[in-house]
């Protein structure tokens, strides 16, 4: 007679099981909320509709999210975290060069296209009666400071010479990146689905800034051996 040597998983302790069920429920609630925001717009989020989609009573939903602002704030924090991860990938995956700047543009556009409801919540439109929590405000400030550090390294490496304070140069790049994203995801109802019309401009935009901000020595054509500056 052979013994069954297969491992049997031990049942989770009651507290751990309740914690896991609660986490799974919260994830499902947020997924339902995001679906409403994608389909109907961010300001259309409605707790009664979330409860209906979840098959819950509104009173039961309130045990997880007592107010709509609480739900918005959780989603806001999720958005900031995902954007921070995208910025970090750009900064750690590239040296202090123009490739880093381009990845910084591209990663944020990819986030906005994949999660438009989170992008609109965090950056694109004010939501009536919603103010982010202090913790999320600090996360936004950290996101901006991280961008400034990552781009300051490009300037300090001598790759970029914007001839202005770093903070101002970063603000210019932020404005350009946000403009591309606004055009790309803002045109979705009237341009072909997943059109790359505006996103494809990123390399061209980087080339414009590179022509303006790259050190002149890097832009000057090489002088053939044996010739001076005049070419004589």
N, C-alpha and C positions, 0 to 999 in steps of 0.2 A: 504493500500500500504506500503510494507516494504522498508525501506531505506537501501541502500547498504552501510554497515559500514566498508567494507574492506579498508584497508589503501592503498593509491596509492603513489608509490615512486615518489618523486619530481625529475624532470630532473636535471642532473648535470649541474653546471655552465659551460659555454663554455671552460674556461681555464682548469678546472678540467677534463673535457671530453677529451680535447686534450692531457693533461698530461697522462691520463690513456691509451689512444690509442697509444701514443708514447712508453710507458712502455711495452705494449703488443707486439708492433712491434719489439722492441729491444729484448724481450724474444724469439720471433719467429726467429729472425735473428741469435741469439746465438745458438738456438737449431739446426738450419740448419748448422751452422758452425761446431758445435760439431759432427753432424752426418757425415760430410765430414771427419773430423779428425779421427773419429772412423773407418770409412770405408777405408780411403786411407792413413792414417798416419798424424800426426800433421803438418809436414812441407808442406803437400799437400793443406793446406787451400788456397782457391782462391776466391777472392771477386766476380769475374764474375760468378763463379759457385754458390756462395751464393745468388747472385742477381737472377740468373736463377731459383733456387729452390724457392725463395720467390716470383717469378713473378714480380720482380722490375727491373727498369732500373739501371745500375750501378751508374748513377748520383744520383738517389734517395737513393740508399744504402749509398752513400757517405755523405748524410745528417745525418746519424746515426753513421757511422764509416768511416771517411775520408781515413784511411789507414788500411792495414792489421795489422800493428803493434798496432794500436788502438784497433782492435778487439782482437788480442792476449792478450793485456794488460788487457782488461776487463775480459777475460776468466782466465787469470793468477790470477787476484784478486779474482775471484770466487773460484778458486782452493784453494788458501791460506785460505780463509774464511771457507770453508768446512773442511779443515784439522785442523784448529784452533778449530772448533766446536767439532771435533772428539777427539782431545786432551783434551779439557775442560771436555767432558763427562767422559773420563777416570779419570781425576783428581778430579772431583767433585763427581763422583759416587762411588769412592773407597777411603778408608783411605790410609794413607801412608804405603802401604804394597806391597807385590809382586803381588797381584791381580791388583793393579793400573798399574804396569809395564806391565803385560800381556794384560790388556785392551788397553794400549797405543799402543802396537804392533797390536792387533787385529783390533782396530778402523782404523788405517792407512791402513791395508791390505783391509778392507772392502771398504774404500774410493777408493783405487786403482782399485779394482775389479768392483765397481759400476760405476766409472767415469774414465776409463783408459786414455781417451784423455786428461783430465785435469791433471791427475797425470803425464803423459809423458810431457806435456807442462811445468809444474811447476818444476819437479824434475828429469826427466829421460833423457832429451836430450836437447842440445842447439839448438835454432832455428835461422837459418841464418838471420841476419839483425834485430833481435828482442832483445831489451834490456828492461827489466821491468822498469816502471816508478819509480821515487823516492818513491812515496807513497807505491808501492808494495814491493820495497826493504825494506822499514821500516817494512812492514807487515811480511816479511820473518824473519827479525831480531826478531820481537816480537814473532813469532811462536817458534823460537829457544830458546829465553829467557823463554818463558812459559814452554817449555819442561824441561829446566834446573831447574826452580823453582819447578815444580811438582815432579821431580825425586830427587831433593835436599831434599825435605821434607821426602822422604823415607829414605835417608841417615841420616838425622838429627834425625829421630825417632829411629835410632839404628837397623832398620830392615836390612839395607844393609851396609856393610863395605868394599868398593872396594879398600881401601889402595892406593888411588890415588886421585888427585884433582877431584872435582865433574864434572867440564867441560870435563875432559878426560873420565870419566866413562860414561857420557851422550853421548859423541862422539862414544864410543864403542857400546853402545846400539843402537844408530842411525844407525851405520854401519850394525849391525846385522839385524835390522828391514828392512833396505833398501835392504839387500841381499835377505831376504826371499821374499819380494815383487817382486824384479827383477826376481827371479826364478819362482815365481807363475804366474805373468802376462806375463813374457817373454816367457814362455813355452806354452802359450795357443794354438799356431798354431800346436803344435806337441803332446800335451797330451789331454786326453779326456776333453770335455767341462766342465767347472766348477770343474775340478779336485781339490781336497783338498790336493794333494800330499805334497806341500811345506807349505801351510798355516797351515796344521795340525801339523807341526813341532814346532809351537810357544810354546806350553806348554813344550816341550822337551828342547828348547833353554832356556826358563826361568829357568827350572830345573838345567841346566848346570851353568848358572850365579848364581843361588841361592846357589849351592854347593860351588862355588868359593868365593862368596861375603857375604854370610850370616855369622853373627857373630859366632865364634866357640862355644860359650856357648849355642847358640840355636841349634847347630848341635849335641852336645854331648849327648849321651843316658842318660836317667835318672838313677841315682844310687839308687838301692833298699834301703829301710829304714834299718838302722843299719849297712850298709857297707860303708867303706871308698873308696877312689879313687881306691885302688888296688883290691877292691872287697873282701878283707879278713874280 
